[in-house]
């Protein structure tokens, strides 16, 4: 489970770095979460949304100038 926390947090960080529009960033987070939730279980889709958002908030804290 720690593996997925790291993967999705890094993915959220990377998406936040490359997609400059916040609306498009969260739309991509929602799409990834929905697909992950459909392929595994809905609760894991919600967890994925949280992990991607964690990557976004880390990016805004340290990566954004």
QUIJOUR-V818348 format. One record per backbone hydrogen bond with DSSP energy under -1.0 kcal/mol. CO is the residue of the C=O (numbers start at 1). NH is the residue of the N-H. If there is no record, write none. Layout:
BEGIN
co=CO nh=NH
co=CO nh=NH
END
This chain:
BEGIN
co=1 nh=5
co=2 nh=6
co=3 nh=7
co=4 nh=8
co=5 nh=9
co=6 nh=10
co=7 nh=11
co=8 nh=12
co=9 nh=13
co=10 nh=14
co=11 nh=15
co=12 nh=16
co=13 nh=17
co=14 nh=18
co=15 nh=19
co=21 nh=25
co=22 nh=26
co=23 nh=27
co=24 nh=28
co=25 nh=29
co=26 nh=30
co=27 nh=31
co=28 nh=32
co=29 nh=33
co=30 nh=34
co=31 nh=35
co=32 nh=36
co=33 nh=37
co=34 nh=38
co=35 nh=39
co=36 nh=40
co=41 nh=44
co=41 nh=45
co=42 nh=46
co=43 nh=47
co=44 nh=48
co=45 nh=49
co=46 nh=50
co=47 nh=51
co=48 nh=52
co=49 nh=53
co=50 nh=54
co=51 nh=55
co=52 nh=56
co=53 nh=57
co=54 nh=58
co=55 nh=59
co=56 nh=60
co=57 nh=61
co=58 nh=62
co=59 nh=63
co=59 nh=64
END
